Amino acid sequence: MKLYETRARCVLCASTDLYEAVPLQPMPIATPNFTVAAPSSDAAFREGVPLGIHQCRACGHLQVTSYGNPELQYRDYIYTTSISLGLAEHFRSYAAEIVTADGRILMTDAKTEPDLFWAIRGGGGNFGVVTRFKFALQPLPEFTGGMMVLPATPETIVAFMDAALAAPESLGGIANVMPAPPMPFLPADVHGKPIIFAMLAFAGPASEADKALAPIRAMKPLADMVKPGPYMSIYPPEDPNYHPTAVSKTMFMDRVSHDDATNMLGFLAESDAPVRVVQLRPLGGAASRVTNDATAYAHRDAPIMANVACFYVGEDDKPRRAKWVADLSQALYQGHDGGYVNFVNEEGPDAVRAAYPDATYKRLQAIKKRYDPANLFRLNQNIVPA
C-alpha cells in the first residue's frame, strides 16, 4: 500500500460542467508503514490505482473519487469515493486542508479539528473549500469487469441481488432494472423488454473472478462483456452534449423480494417515459465494518441502496414523472427513512434532512454553526446551521 497526497478537483457548487483533472504537487508526509508516492492521479493510475481527483474551476473545491461508482469498487479492496461522502474504509483519508467561510486555512484530521474532519466525510460541501488531501490507497494489479445484460423477471431480479450480496467482497456491482434500449449488441426482439443492465467489477485474478461471477452467468445473460482488463476500460467516453433531465428518489432496502421485483416491473411497464429505471446497488463490505457514527455517512449497515429515476421532457411533463417516482418508491419502502445525500437533487431541505439520522443531522448542524454560521456554503445539499 502506498500513501498518495495530491491536490485536485471537487464539488462545492452545483454545476457538474466545472470539473477537470489537475495534477499537483504532494506535501511531505511522515506516516509509519507507508511511503510517499507520486504527485498526481496520473501516477496513481500508472501503479494500478483507479483514482480520480477533481477540482471545480468556479470555486476551487476538491473532491477525490475513484472513477465510477463506489459499488463497483469491489467491496473489500478499495471502495473509494468522495471524501465528502465518507464511505471509504480501504480508501483511508488521513487529513484534509480546508478553507473555511471566514477565510482560515485549517488542517484537519482525527486529532486536529476532529469535528470538522468528521463532518466533511459525509456532510458534502457545507463546511468549506477542501484544497488538499492526505490519503492511502491500495494498488489494483488485476481487474475483471464490464457490462452484463440479463432478462428481467421477478425471479432473475431476486436471484441477481441475492447472488451479488452473497458474492465475495472482491465483487461489486450495480443492477439497473429497465426497458432495454436499442443497443446494437442486443437482439432486436429484446428492445423495449425488461432487462437487468448490470455493471460488474472484480478485484483480483481472473480465475477467481470467474468463480465469483458464475452464479450470475448461470442466469443466461443476453450479453456478457465482463472480461479482464484495465479498470478504466469499463467506462466508455461520455457524450458532453447529453444532458437529460430526470426526477429521482434514493432509498435504502434490506432485501429485494419477489413482490418488490414484481412491483418494479409493473411500474416500468406502465410508464411511457423515455427512460425509467430502478437502480439497485449491493452495499456491505469494507464500508459496513465502520460504525455508523464514525463519519457523517451513517447508513453503513444498509445492505442495498436503491435509486428510482425517470426522465422527463419539459416542465409540463415533470409532475407526472415525479408522481411515478414517488409511487414506486413508496411501494418499495421497507422502513428505512434515510437516503444517499449525493443523490438528493431538487427535492429541497426536507429531503436533505431525511438523508441523515437525527443524531447525525444535529451534530452536522452544530458543526455548521461553528464553521459557517452565515451559511456561505449553501449551493449544495444544504445543512442549515443550528
Protein Blocks (a to p, Z undefined) as FASTA:
>chain_A
ZZddddddddfblblklgccddddddddddehiacddfbfklmmmnopacdddddfknop
acdddehjfklnojklnopadfklomamklccfbdcdddfkopacdddfknokllmmmmn
onajmnbccfbdcddddddfbcceddddddddfklmmmmmmmmmmpcfkbgcdddddddd
ddfkbcfklgopacdddddddeddfklmmmmmmmmmmnopabdcbdcddfklmpccddfk
bccdddddddddfbdcfklmmmmmmmmmmpccfbdcdddddeehjllmpcfklpmblclm
bmbdcddddddedjklmmmmmmmmmmmmmmmpgoiabdcfklpcknojmlmmmmpcfklm
mmmmmmmmmmmmnomalcbcddddZZ
